Amino acid sequence: MTENLRDFPESAVAPYGIFVLHQDHFLQDQLDLAPEAVHSSLRRQVSRYKRAPRSVADLLDLLGNEGHGCVNFAAACRDHHDREWRR
């Protein structure tokens, strides 16, 4: 998992059986596979902060910022959370 995909071209990683994935896609896959574990991890991460972000929503705002590169993951987490609350 990396943001730096251009330094890992297919020709360099294929001989080793490595699949390079952007962090946003990796985290979305984890959310699809184990949503409760992902949300638990986000809550645990936030609980350890002494300063901002202080909530999962704040953390998702930060991750969803273009500079952090996890825009789709943050949106998917929000969507999943919203669906769970509607049940």
Phi and psi restraints in degrees (range 20) as a CNS / XPLOR table:
assign (resid 1 and name C) (resid 2 and name N)
       (resid 2 and name CA) (resid 2 and name C) 1.0 -161.8 20.0 2
assign (resid 2 and name N) (resid 2 and name CA)
       (resid 2 and name C) (resid 3 and name N) 1.0 156.8 20.0 2
assign (resid 2 and name C) (resid 3 and name N)
       (resid 3 and name CA) (resid 3 and name C) 1.0 -87.4 20.0 2
assign (resid 3 and name N) (resid 3 and name CA)
       (resid 3 and name C) (resid 4 and name N) 1.0 -18.0 20.0 2
assign (resid 3 and name C) (resid 4 and name N)
       (resid 4 and name CA) (resid 4 and name C) 1.0 -93.3 20.0 2
assign (resid 4 and name N) (resid 4 and name CA)
       (resid 4 and name C) (resid 5 and name N) 1.0 62.3 20.0 2
assign (resid 4 and name C) (resid 5 and name N)
       (resid 5 and name CA) (resid 5 and name C) 1.0 -66.9 20.0 2
assign (resid 5 and name N) (resid 5 and name CA)
       (resid 5 and name C) (resid 6 and name N) 1.0 -30.5 20.0 2
assign (resid 5 and name C) (resid 6 and name N)
       (resid 6 and name CA) (resid 6 and name C) 1.0 -69.0 20.0 2
assign (resid 6 and name N) (resid 6 and name CA)
       (resid 6 and name C) (resid 7 and name N) 1.0 -22.0 20.0 2
assign (resid 6 and name C) (resid 7 and name N)
       (resid 7 and name CA) (resid 7 and name C) 1.0 -85.6 20.0 2
assign (resid 7 and name N) (resid 7 and name CA)
       (resid 7 and name C) (resid 8 and name N) 1.0 2.7 20.0 2
assign (resid 7 and name C) (resid 8 and name N)
       (resid 8 and name CA) (resid 8 and name C) 1.0 -129.1 20.0 2
assign (resid 8 and name N) (resid 8 and name CA)
       (resid 8 and name C) (resid 9 and name N) 1.0 66.3 20.0 2
assign (resid 8 and name C) (resid 9 and name N)
       (resid 9 and name CA) (resid 9 and name C) 1.0 -66.3 20.0 2
assign (resid 9 and name N) (resid 9 and name CA)
       (resid 9 and name C) (resid 10 and name N) 1.0 153.9 20.0 2
assign (resid 9 and name C) (resid 10 and name N)
       (resid 10 and name CA) (resid 10 and name C) 1.0 -52.3 20.0 2
assign (resid 10 and name N) (resid 10 and name CA)
       (resid 10 and name C) (resid 11 and name N) 1.0 -40.0 20.0 2
assign (resid 10 and name C) (resid 11 and name N)
       (resid 11 and name CA) (resid 11 and name C) 1.0 -62.7 20.0 2
assign (resid 11 and name N) (resid 11 and name CA)
       (resid 11 and name C) (resid 12 and name N) 1.0 -26.7 20.0 2
assign (resid 11 and name C) (resid 12 and name N)
       (resid 12 and name CA) (resid 12 and name C) 1.0 -86.5 20.0 2
assign (resid 12 and name N) (resid 12 and name CA)
       (resid 12 and name C) (resid 13 and name N) 1.0 -30.1 20.0 2
assign (resid 12 and name C) (resid 13 and name N)
       (resid 13 and name CA) (resid 13 and name C) 1.0 -99.5 20.0 2
assign (resid 13 and name N) (resid 13 and name CA)
       (resid 13 and name C) (resid 14 and name N) 1.0 -25.4 20.0 2
assign (resid 13 and name C) (resid 14 and name N)
       (resid 14 and name CA) (resid 14 and name C) 1.0 -56.3 20.0 2
assign (resid 14 and name N) (resid 14 and name CA)
       (resid 14 and name C) (resid 15 and name N) 1.0 -42.2 20.0 2
assign (resid 14 and name C) (resid 15 and name N)
       (resid 15 and name CA) (resid 15 and name C) 1.0 -60.5 20.0 2
assign (resid 15 and name N) (resid 15 and name CA)
       (resid 15 and name C) (resid 16 and name N) 1.0 -19.6 20.0 2
assign (resid 15 and name C) (resid 16 and name N)
       (resid 16 and name CA) (resid 16 and name C) 1.0 -102.6 20.0 2
assign (resid 16 and name N) (resid 16 and name CA)
       (resid 16 and name C) (resid 17 and name N) 1.0 2.2 20.0 2
assign (resid 16 and name C) (resid 17 and name N)
       (resid 17 and name CA) (resid 17 and name C) 1.0 68.7 20.0 2
assign (resid 17 and name N) (resid 17 and name CA)
       (resid 17 and name C) (resid 18 and name N) 1.0 26.7 20.0 2
assign (resid 17 and name C) (resid 18 and name N)
       (resid 18 and name CA) (resid 18 and name C) 1.0 -95.3 20.0 2
assign (resid 18 and name N) (resid 18 and name CA)
       (resid 18 and name C) (resid 19 and name N) 1.0 137.3 20.0 2
assign (resid 18 and name C) (resid 19 and name N)
       (resid 19 and name CA) (resid 19 and name C) 1.0 -113.8 20.0 2
assign (resid 19 and name N) (resid 19 and name CA)
       (resid 19 and name C) (resid 20 and name N) 1.0 119.2 20.0 2
assign (resid 19 and name C) (resid 20 and name N)
       (resid 20 and name CA) (resid 20 and name C) 1.0 -93.4 20.0 2
assign (resid 20 and name N) (resid 20 and name CA)
       (resid 20 and name C) (resid 21 and name N) 1.0 129.8 20.0 2
assign (resid 20 and name C) (resid 21 and name N)
       (resid 21 and name CA) (resid 21 and name C) 1.0 -132.1 20.0 2
assign (resid 21 and name N) (resid 21 and name CA)
       (resid 21 and name C) (resid 22 and name N) 1.0 137.0 20.0 2
assign (resid 21 and name C) (resid 22 and name N)
       (resid 22 and name CA) (resid 22 and name C) 1.0 -65.5 20.0 2
assign (resid 22 and name N) (resid 22 and name CA)
       (resid 22 and name C) (resid 23 and name N) 1.0 146.0 20.0 2
assign (resid 22 and name C) (resid 23 and name N)
       (resid 23 and name CA) (resid 23 and name C) 1.0 -57.8 20.0 2
assign (resid 23 and name N) (resid 23 and name CA)
       (resid 23 and name C) (resid 24 and name N) 1.0 -34.9 20.0 2
assign (resid 23 and name C) (resid 24 and name N)
       (resid 24 and name CA) (resid 24 and name C) 1.0 -62.9 20.0 2
assign (resid 24 and name N) (resid 24 and name CA)
       (resid 24 and name C) (resid 25 and name N) 1.0 -44.1 20.0 2
assign (resid 24 and name C) (resid 25 and name N)
       (resid 25 and name CA) (resid 25 and name C) 1.0 -68.4 20.0 2
assign (resid 25 and name N) (resid 25 and name CA)
       (resid 25 and name C) (resid 26 and name N) 1.0 -41.3 20.0 2
assign (resid 25 and name C) (resid 26 and name N)
       (resid 26 and name CA) (resid 26 and name C) 1.0 -58.9 20.0 2
assign (resid 26 and name N) (resid 26 and name CA)
       (resid 26 and name C) (resid 27 and name N) 1.0 -48.2 20.0 2
assign (resid 26 and name C) (resid 27 and name N)
       (resid 27 and name CA) (resid 27 and name C) 1.0 -66.5 20.0 2
assign (resid 27 and name N) (resid 27 and name CA)
       (resid 27 and name C) (resid 28 and name N) 1.0 -35.6 20.0 2
assign (resid 27 and name C) (resid 28 and name N)
       (resid 28 and name CA) (resid 28 and name C) 1.0 -63.3 20.0 2
assign (resid 28 and name N) (resid 28 and name CA)
       (resid 28 and name C) (resid 29 and name N) 1.0 -40.4 20.0 2
assign (resid 28 and name C) (resid 29 and name N)
       (resid 29 and name CA) (resid 29 and name C) 1.0 -61.2 20.0 2
assign (resid 29 and name N) (resid 29 and name CA)
       (resid 29 and name C) (resid 30 and name N) 1.0 -43.0 20.0 2
assign (resid 29 and name C) (resid 30 and name N)
       (resid 30 and name CA) (resid 30 and name C) 1.0 -62.8 20.0 2
assign (resid 30 and name N) (resid 30 and name CA)
       (resid 30 and name C) (resid 31 and name N) 1.0 -40.0 20.0 2
assign (resid 30 and name C) (resid 31 and name N)
       (resid 31 and name CA) (resid 31 and name C) 1.0 -63.2 20.0 2
assign (resid 31 and name N) (resid 31 and name CA)
       (resid 31 and name C) (resid 32 and name N) 1.0 -40.9 20.0 2
assign (resid 31 and name C) (resid 32 and name N)
       (resid 32 and name CA) (resid 32 and name C) 1.0 -65.1 20.0 2
assign (resid 32 and name N) (resid 32 and name CA)
       (resid 32 and name C) (resid 33 and name N) 1.0 -39.4 20.0 2
assign (resid 32 and name C) (resid 33 and name N)
       (resid 33 and name CA) (resid 33 and name C) 1.0 -76.5 20.0 2
assign (resid 33 and name N) (resid 33 and name CA)
       (resid 33 and name C) (resid 34 and name N) 1.0 -39.5 20.0 2
assign (resid 33 and name C) (resid 34 and name N)
       (resid 34 and name CA) (resid 34 and name C) 1.0 -148.1 20.0 2
assign (resid 34 and name N) (resid 34 and name CA)
       (resid 34 and name C) (resid 35 and name N) 1.0 71.6 20.0 2
assign (resid 34 and name C) (resid 35 and name N)
       (resid 35 and name CA) (resid 35 and name C) 1.0 -59.2 20.0 2
assign (resid 35 and name N) (resid 35 and name CA)
       (resid 35 and name C) (resid 36 and name N) 1.0 -39.3 20.0 2
assign (resid 35 and name C) (resid 36 and name N)
       (resid 36 and name CA) (resid 36 and name C) 1.0 -66.6 20.0 2
assign (resid 36 and name N) (resid 36 and name CA)
       (resid 36 and name C) (resid 37 and name N) 1.0 -38.3 20.0 2
assign (resid 36 and name C) (resid 37 and name N)
       (resid 37 and name CA) (resid 37 and name C) 1.0 -65.4 20.0 2
assign (resid 37 and name N) (resid 37 and name CA)
       (resid 37 and name C) (resid 38 and name N) 1.0 -38.9 20.0 2
assign (resid 37 and name C) (resid 38 and name N)
       (resid 38 and name CA) (resid 38 and name C) 1.0 -65.2 20.0 2
assign (resid 38 and name N) (resid 38 and name CA)
       (resid 38 and name C) (resid 39 and name N) 1.0 -47.1 20.0 2
assign (resid 38 and name C) (resid 39 and name N)
       (resid 39 and name CA) (resid 39 and name C) 1.0 -65.4 20.0 2
assign (resid 39 and name N) (resid 39 and name CA)
       (resid 39 and name C) (resid 40 and name N) 1.0 -36.6 20.0 2
assign (resid 39 and name C) (resid 40 and name N)
       (resid 40 and name CA) (resid 40 and name C) 1.0 -62.8 20.0 2
assign (resid 40 and name N) (resid 40 and name CA)
       (resid 40 and name C) (resid 41 and name N) 1.0 -42.0 20.0 2
assign (resid 40 and name C) (resid 41 and name N)
       (resid 41 and name CA) (resid 41 and name C) 1.0 -64.0 20.0 2
assign (resid 41 and name N) (resid 41 and name CA)
       (resid 41 and name C) (resid 42 and name N) 1.0 -40.6 20.0 2
assign (resid 41 and name C) (resid 42 and name N)
       (resid 42 and name CA) (resid 42 and name C) 1.0 -64.4 20.0 2
assign (resid 42 and name N) (resid 42 and name CA)
       (resid 42 and name C) (resid 43 and name N) 1.0 -42.5 20.0 2
assign (resid 42 and name C) (resid 43 and name N)
       (resid 43 and name CA) (resid 43 and name C) 1.0 -63.5 20.0 2
assign (resid 43 and name N) (resid 43 and name CA)
       (resid 43 and name C) (resid 44 and name N) 1.0 -42.6 20.0 2
assign (resid 43 and name C) (resid 44 and name N)
       (resid 44 and name CA) (resid 44 and name C) 1.0 -63.4 20.0 2
assign (resid 44 and name N) (resid 44 and name CA)
       (resid 44 and name C) (resid 45 and name N) 1.0 -42.1 20.0 2
assign (resid 44 and name C) (resid 45 and name N)
       (resid 45 and name CA) (resid 45 and name C) 1.0 -60.4 20.0 2
assign (resid 45 and name N) (resid 45 and name CA)
       (resid 45 and name C) (resid 46 and name N) 1.0 -47.3 20.0 2
assign (resid 45 and name C) (resid 46 and name N)
       (resid 46 and name CA) (resid 46 and name C) 1.0 -64.1 20.0 2
assign (resid 46 and name N) (resid 46 and name CA)
       (resid 46 and name C) (resid 47 and name N) 1.0 -35.9 20.0 2
assign (resid 46 and name C) (resid 47 and name N)
       (resid 47 and name CA) (resid 47 and name C) 1.0 -64.8 20.0 2
assign (resid 47 and name N) (resid 47 and name CA)
       (resid 47 and name C) (resid 48 and name N) 1.0 -20.3 20.0 2
assign (resid 47 and name C) (resid 48 and name N)
       (resid 48 and name CA) (resid 48 and name C) 1.0 -90.6 20.0 2
assign (resid 48 and name N) (resid 48 and name CA)
       (resid 48 and name C) (resid 49 and name N) 1.0 -9.1 20.0 2
assign (resid 48 and name C) (resid 49 and name N)
       (resid 49 and name CA) (resid 49 and name C) 1.0 -76.5 20.0 2
assign (resid 49 and name N) (resid 49 and name CA)
       (resid 49 and name C) (resid 50 and name N) 1.0 136.9 20.0 2
assign (resid 49 and name C) (resid 50 and name N)
       (resid 50 and name CA) (resid 50 and name C) 1.0 -88.4 20.0 2
assign (resid 50 and name N) (resid 50 and name CA)
       (resid 50 and name C) (resid 51 and name N) 1.0 -26.6 20.0 2
assign (resid 50 and name C) (resid 51 and name N)
       (resid 51 and name CA) (resid 51 and name C) 1.0 -122.6 20.0 2
assign (resid 51 and name N) (resid 51 and name CA)
       (resid 51 and name C) (resid 52 and name N) 1.0 -169.9 20.0 2
assign (resid 51 and name C) (resid 52 and name N)
       (resid 52 and name CA) (resid 52 and name C) 1.0 -59.9 20.0 2
assign (resid 52 and name N) (resid 52 and name CA)
       (resid 52 and name C) (resid 53 and name N) 1.0 150.6 20.0 2
assign (resid 52 and name C) (resid 53 and name N)
       (resid 53 and name CA) (resid 53 and name C) 1.0 -77.7 20.0 2
assign (resid 53 and name N) (resid 53 and name CA)
       (resid 53 and name C) (resid 54 and name N) 1.0 143.7 20.0 2
assign (resid 53 and name C) (resid 54 and name N)
       (resid 54 and name CA) (resid 54 and name C) 1.0 -101.4 20.0 2
assign (resid 54 and name N) (resid 54 and name CA)
       (resid 54 and name C) (resid 55 and name N) 1.0 -11.1 20.0 2
assign (resid 54 and name C) (resid 55 and name N)
       (resid 55 and name CA) (resid 55 and name C) 1.0 -137.3 20.0 2
assign (resid 55 and name N) (resid 55 and name CA)
       (resid 55 and name C) (resid 56 and name N) 1.0 164.7 20.0 2
assign (resid 55 and name C) (resid 56 and name N)
       (resid 56 and name CA) (resid 56 and name C) 1.0 -61.6 20.0 2
assign (resid 56 and name N) (resid 56 and name CA)
       (resid 56 and name C) (resid 57 and name N) 1.0 -38.9 20.0 2
assign (resid 56 and name C) (resid 57 and name N)
       (resid 57 and name CA) (resid 57 and name C) 1.0 -60.3 20.0 2
assign (resid 57 and name N) (resid 57 and name CA)
       (resid 57 and name C) (resid 58 and name N) 1.0 -41.6 20.0 2
assign (resid 57 and name C) (resid 58 and name N)
       (resid 58 and name CA) (resid 58 and name C) 1.0 -64.4 20.0 2
assign (resid 58 and name N) (resid 58 and name CA)
       (resid 58 and name C) (resid 59 and name N) 1.0 -41.2 20.0 2
assign (resid 58 and name C) (resid 59 and name N)
       (resid 59 and name CA) (resid 59 and name C) 1.0 -64.0 20.0 2
assign (resid 59 and name N) (resid 59 and name CA)
       (resid 59 and name C) (resid 60 and name N) 1.0 -41.8 20.0 2
assign (resid 59 and name C) (resid 60 and name N)
       (resid 60 and name CA) (resid 60 and name C) 1.0 -65.7 20.0 2
assign (resid 60 and name N) (resid 60 and name CA)
       (resid 60 and name C) (resid 61 and name N) 1.0 -34.8 20.0 2
assign (resid 60 and name C) (resid 61 and name N)
       (resid 61 and name CA) (resid 61 and name C) 1.0 -61.0 20.0 2
assign (resid 61 and name N) (resid 61 and name CA)
       (resid 61 and name C) (resid 62 and name N) 1.0 -43.3 20.0 2
assign (resid 61 and name C) (resid 62 and name N)
       (resid 62 and name CA) (resid 62 and name C) 1.0 -65.9 20.0 2
assign (resid 62 and name N) (resid 62 and name CA)
       (resid 62 and name C) (resid 63 and name N) 1.0 -47.8 20.0 2
assign (resid 62 and name C) (resid 63 and name N)
       (resid 63 and name CA) (resid 63 and name C) 1.0 -65.3 20.0 2
assign (resid 63 and name N) (resid 63 and name CA)
       (resid 63 and name C) (resid 64 and name N) 1.0 -31.3 20.0 2
assign (resid 63 and name C) (resid 64 and name N)
       (resid 64 and name CA) (resid 64 and name C) 1.0 -78.4 20.0 2
assign (resid 64 and name N) (resid 64 and name CA)
       (resid 64 and name C) (resid 65 and name N) 1.0 -8.3 20.0 2
assign (resid 64 and name C) (resid 65 and name N)
       (resid 65 and name CA) (resid 65 and name C) 1.0 -66.2 20.0 2
assign (resid 65 and name N) (resid 65 and name CA)
       (resid 65 and name C) (resid 66 and name N) 1.0 135.9 20.0 2
assign (resid 65 and name C) (resid 66 and name N)
       (resid 66 and name CA) (resid 66 and name C) 1.0 -50.7 20.0 2
assign (resid 66 and name N) (resid 66 and name CA)
       (resid 66 and name C) (resid 67 and name N) 1.0 -33.6 20.0 2
assign (resid 66 and name C) (resid 67 and name N)
       (resid 67 and name CA) (resid 67 and name C) 1.0 -68.5 20.0 2
assign (resid 67 and name N) (resid 67 and name CA)
       (resid 67 and name C) (resid 68 and name N) 1.0 -21.0 20.0 2
assign (resid 67 and name C) (resid 68 and name N)
       (resid 68 and name CA) (resid 68 and name C) 1.0 -96.0 20.0 2
assign (resid 68 and name N) (resid 68 and name CA)
       (resid 68 and name C) (resid 69 and name N) 1.0 -12.9 20.0 2
assign (resid 68 and name C) (resid 69 and name N)
       (resid 69 and name CA) (resid 69 and name C) 1.0 74.4 20.0 2
assign (resid 69 and name N) (resid 69 and name CA)
       (resid 69 and name C) (resid 70 and name N) 1.0 14.9 20.0 2
assign (resid 69 and name C) (resid 70 and name N)
       (resid 70 and name CA) (resid 70 and name C) 1.0 -121.8 20.0 2
assign (resid 70 and name N) (resid 70 and name CA)
       (resid 70 and name C) (resid 71 and name N) 1.0 41.0 20.0 2
assign (resid 70 and name C) (resid 71 and name N)
       (resid 71 and name CA) (resid 71 and name C) 1.0 -58.7 20.0 2
assign (resid 71 and name N) (resid 71 and name CA)
       (resid 71 and name C) (resid 72 and name N) 1.0 -47.8 20.0 2
assign (resid 71 and name C) (resid 72 and name N)
       (resid 72 and name CA) (resid 72 and name C) 1.0 -69.5 20.0 2
assign (resid 72 and name N) (resid 72 and name CA)
       (resid 72 and name C) (resid 73 and name N) 1.0 -37.6 20.0 2
assign (resid 72 and name C) (resid 73 and name N)
       (resid 73 and name CA) (resid 73 and name C) 1.0 -62.9 20.0 2
assign (resid 73 and name N) (resid 73 and name CA)
       (resid 73 and name C) (resid 74 and name N) 1.0 -46.5 20.0 2
assign (resid 73 and name C) (resid 74 and name N)
       (resid 74 and name CA) (resid 74 and name C) 1.0 -60.1 20.0 2
assign (resid 74 and name N) (resid 74 and name CA)
       (resid 74 and name C) (resid 75 and name N) 1.0 -43.6 20.0 2
assign (resid 74 and name C) (resid 75 and name N)
       (resid 75 and name CA) (resid 75 and name C) 1.0 -65.0 20.0 2
assign (resid 75 and name N) (resid 75 and name CA)
       (resid 75 and name C) (resid 76 and name N) 1.0 -40.9 20.0 2
assign (resid 75 and name C) (resid 76 and name N)
       (resid 76 and name CA) (resid 76 and name C) 1.0 -65.3 20.0 2
assign (resid 76 and name N) (resid 76 and name CA)
       (resid 76 and name C) (resid 77 and name N) 1.0 -38.2 20.0 2
assign (resid 76 and name C) (resid 77 and name N)
       (resid 77 and name CA) (resid 77 and name C) 1.0 -63.1 20.0 2
assign (resid 77 and name N) (resid 77 and name CA)
       (resid 77 and name C) (resid 78 and name N) 1.0 -43.9 20.0 2
assign (resid 77 and name C) (resid 78 and name N)
       (resid 78 and name CA) (resid 78 and name C) 1.0 -62.7 20.0 2
assign (resid 78 and name N) (resid 78 and name CA)
       (resid 78 and name C) (resid 79 and name N) 1.0 -44.4 20.0 2
assign (resid 78 and name C) (resid 79 and name N)
       (resid 79 and name CA) (resid 79 and name C) 1.0 -60.9 20.0 2
assign (resid 79 and name N) (resid 79 and name CA)
       (resid 79 and name C) (resid 80 and name N) 1.0 -44.9 20.0 2
assign (resid 79 and name C) (resid 80 and name N)
       (resid 80 and name CA) (resid 80 and name C) 1.0 -63.0 20.0 2
assign (resid 80 and name N) (resid 80 and name CA)
       (resid 80 and name C) (resid 81 and name N) 1.0 -45.4 20.0 2
assign (resid 80 and name C) (resid 81 and name N)
       (resid 81 and name CA) (resid 81 and name C) 1.0 -60.5 20.0 2
assign (resid 81 and name N) (resid 81 and name CA)
       (resid 81 and name C) (resid 82 and name N) 1.0 -44.5 20.0 2
assign (resid 81 and name C) (resid 82 and name N)
       (resid 82 and name CA) (resid 82 and name C) 1.0 -63.1 20.0 2
assign (resid 82 and name N) (resid 82 and name CA)
       (resid 82 and name C) (resid 83 and name N) 1.0 -40.6 20.0 2
assign (resid 82 and name C) (resid 83 and name N)
       (resid 83 and name CA) (resid 83 and name C) 1.0 -64.0 20.0 2
assign (resid 83 and name N) (resid 83 and name CA)
       (resid 83 and name C) (resid 84 and name N) 1.0 -40.7 20.0 2
assign (resid 83 and name C) (resid 84 and name N)
       (resid 84 and name CA) (resid 84 and name C) 1.0 -65.0 20.0 2
assign (resid 84 and name N) (resid 84 and name CA)
       (resid 84 and name C) (resid 85 and name N) 1.0 -37.5 20.0 2
assign (resid 84 and name C) (resid 85 and name N)
       (resid 85 and name CA) (resid 85 and name C) 1.0 -69.6 20.0 2
assign (resid 85 and name N) (resid 85 and name CA)
       (resid 85 and name C) (resid 86 and name N) 1.0 -26.6 20.0 2
assign (resid 85 and name C) (resid 86 and name N)
       (resid 86 and name CA) (resid 86 and name C) 1.0 -78.6 20.0 2
assign (resid 86 and name N) (resid 86 and name CA)
       (resid 86 and name C) (resid 87 and name N) 1.0 -14.4 20.0 2
